[in-house]
Amino acid sequence: MNSYILISILVIVSITITLGIVLLLIKKKKSSSTPRAAGKQKQPSRLKAGKRQANYNGIDYVWQYHRGSQHSPSYLQVSVNCQSPGSFKITKESAFDRFFKKRGICCEILTHDAAFDDKFYITTNTVNFTSLFFGKSQKRKTVNEIYDKGFKEISHNGKVMTARWSPFRSGKNFDMKLIEEIAVLLDRMTKDIPLAPTPTAFDSSGWKAKRTAAFAVPILLGILGITALVLGLMKYRPLDGWNLASSTFKISIPLLLIFIWLVVQLLKGRSSSHRELFAVAALAFFGFLVAGAGGGIFLNGYLDTGQPVNHETLVVKKYISRSDKSTSYYVHVESWRMQGETETIKISKSEYSRILPHKTEATVTTKPGKFKYEWLAGRKFYF
């Protein structure tokens, strides 16, 4: 009887151990087939924003994900250290790039790989270095592989090699293997690079001086124009401000066109010339026009030697103009220049509270203006 019980116990224990081993083997097999085991790391349900350092197969890299904000788009960025004497940026060639290339304003380096040159645009200040770098077919092949995975820009600043995808949305099931694959491709880009310093294809000091001058002129004009406009509107506000401002365009626009032509001559011939020219043109458009308008309004009053004239009139309307940062108060008074029309005058908050339309009378003092645009020299209300 005792032997029967002992054998029964041994059989039960053996079956239990066997079932346990089988269950462990099944669980291990299932675990080995999951993405976590295959990638040797947990796969998050959604990519977390932030900047992190990592290592994959001996490759140290940094990756960063930014979800985007009101002032900056979302992006995914992967970087690998790479010391070199050169720098460059690669993007897909756009219609904007092709337009200015055909007109000889910008000059892109050529790799003599027609398909690659047609697909990508390389911006660089170290022309010879970059030509040698992309003269190697393996580099061009790697660039294509990175772009095929969705990344839209590759850049190198002499210290790190970076691939960037922007705008970027991770989705609910992002595969971290993508970041590892990009790190491997970037590491491949850092191999066998030209380390000896190579001369550039242009005079660096001369180019920087030209570039500085091209940007300095419109920026300075913009500052002077805004200053003149503010002072002019505060001290010599014209009754027909828009007409005076628009009359200056016949001078500022021709000067703007001449300036842009000169800037083209200064900046053309480099891979980034068209982008710099576009930035300068945008600044110049604002700078020349605001300088013309502001200068016209200010000088119309500042240089005026005419005699002041008083006009007796009646307030017919008052109103408030509000914006996010300020509140302004105005009145309309009967015009002395054209019957049935009104003139607009800016007033203070205290005056606004005391003025009664169609009852409050006013004396408005004006001067003729240097450029024959009448401006407001003073006013007095009779409450």
HELIX and SHEET records of a PDB file:
HELIX    1   1 ASN A    2  SER A   32  1                                  31    
HELIX    2   2 PRO A   35  GLY A   39  1                                   5    
HELIX    3   3 ALA A   95  LYS A  102  1                                   8    
HELIX    4   4 ALA A  114  LYS A  119  1                                   6    
HELIX    5   5 VAL A  127  PHE A  134  1                                   8    
HELIX    6   6 SER A  137  ASP A  148  1                                  12    
HELIX    7   7 LYS A  177  MET A  189  1                                  13    
HELIX    8   8 SER A  204  LYS A  235  1                                  32    
HELIX    9   9 GLY A  241  SER A  247  1                                   7    
HELIX   10  10 PHE A  249  LEU A  267  1                                  19    
HELIX   11  11 SER A  273  TYR A  302  1                                  30    
HELIX   12  12 LYS A  349  ARG A  354  1                                   6    
SHEET    1   A 7 GLY A  50  TYR A  56  0                                        
SHEET    2   A 7 ILE A  59  HIS A  66 -1                                        
SHEET    3   A 7 TYR A  75  ASN A  81 -1                                        
SHEET    4   A 7 VAL A 160  TRP A 165 -1                                        
SHEET    5   A 7 GLU A 153  HIS A 156 -1                                        
SHEET    6   A 7 PHE A  88  LYS A  92 -1                                        
SHEET    7   A 7 PHE A 120  THR A 123 -1                                        
SHEET    1   B 5 THR A 342  ILE A 347  0                                        
SHEET    2   B 5 THR A 327  GLU A 334 -1                                        
SHEET    3   B 5 VAL A 309  ARG A 322 -1                                        
SHEET    4   B 5 GLU A 361  LYS A 367 -1                                        
SHEET    5   B 5 TRP A 375  TYR A 382 -1                                        
END                                                                             
